[in-house]
Amino acid sequence: MLSGAVEFLEAIHVTLPSGPVVPDNMVADAGVTVNDGVSIDIEAVQLVVELVSPGNKAMGQKFMPMLYAKAANPHCWRLEFDPAPGLIITELENDRYVEQTIVLSGEAAWLDTPFAVDLAGLARQ
């Protein structure tokens, strides 16, 4: 479960041991950008969300999750659009992400890890 207050962020540099990256979206500790609105440490990130399109498939499915796993980030979600919209929920286990749930567009799902969220129908827009 996520701890404490959190906030949803996008377009923020995250400092990993391997160097800086810019996740598509993330959930991080609330207030983490107060002193620096450009960059945060991976320790403050509780969930990373990567948007995977046909043009960045290898980066979004393999490379970026590998970097987050090496940095011990506990949760990584991938929102994929091809062949149909779907959300792949993964959790860190033994230094790699393992799929926990796949929610396809139009399906309803309730998640309680890393936090409670109702995914009532992803839609292509």
N, C-alpha and C positions, 0 to 999 in steps of 0.2 A: 504494500500500500504506500501511496505517496505520503510523505510526512509534512505537517505544517501547511501554511498557506502557500499557494502556488499561483503562477501566472502563465498565460499562453504567450509565446514570443515567436517572431519570425524575423529573418534577415539580421540575425545577431551572430557575430563570430563567436565560436566556441573554441577554447584552447584545450587541445588534447596533448598528451605526451609526444605524439608524433608531429604536432604542429597545428595551426589553426584551420578550422573548417567552418562552413556556413550551412547548418542543417536547414531544410525547408521550413520546418516548424518544430517547436519544442514546448514542453512544460517544464518550468524551472521554479526554483525557490522565489517566492514573492519578494520584490524589492532588490533583486540581484543586480538590476541595471541602474540603480539609483546613482552610484558613483561613476559608472562607465556605461553609457548607453550603446556602446559598440561591441564590447567583448565581455564574455564571462568564462569562468573555468568550468570544465566538464563536471566537477563535483556538485555544482549547483543545478545541473540538468537532471531531471527525474524521468523524462520521457522524450525521445526523439521521434519525429514523424517525417519520413521521407516520401516525397511524391515521385512515383516512378512512371515515366512515360516511355514510349518506344525509343525515343532519342537518347535517353539516359538510363536504359535498362540495366546495364552492367554496373554503373555507378550506384544506382539506387537499390538494386537487389543484392549486390555482393560487396563492392568496395567500401561504401560508406558504412554499412552495418558492421563490416569487419573492423573498421577504425573505432567505432563506438564500443564494440565488444572488447577490443584490446584496452580501451580506457575504462572498462568495467561499468559502463552505463547500464542500468538494470533493465530498461525497457526500450524497445524499438518497434515502431509501427510503420508499415509500408502501405501507402495508398497507391494501388496499381489501377491502371485504366484500360489495359489491353490483355486479354480480349474483351473483358467486361470490367466495370468498376468493382473493386473489392478492397477490403482492408485486412491486411495480414498482421496479426498480433503476435509478437515474439517477446520472449523473456530470456535473459542471460542465464545460461546453465553451463558450467565448466568452460568458461571463457568463449562461448559462442552462443548465438541466438538460436532458440528452438521455437518453432511455430507452436502456438497455443490454440489459436482460433483463426478461422478465415470467415469474414462476413462479406457476402456478396451483395451487390446493389439490389435493393428491394427486400432484403432479409432484415428482420428485426433481431437485435441481440442486446443483451445486458451484460456489461463487463463490471467486475468489481476489483480488478487488478490491472493497472496500478492504482486506479481510483474508480469510483462508481460513475458509469456513463451509460446512457441509453442510446444505442446506435440504431435508431428507427429509420432505416432505409437510406442507404447511400444512393445518390442519384447523379447521373451524368449531366453536366451542365455545359 
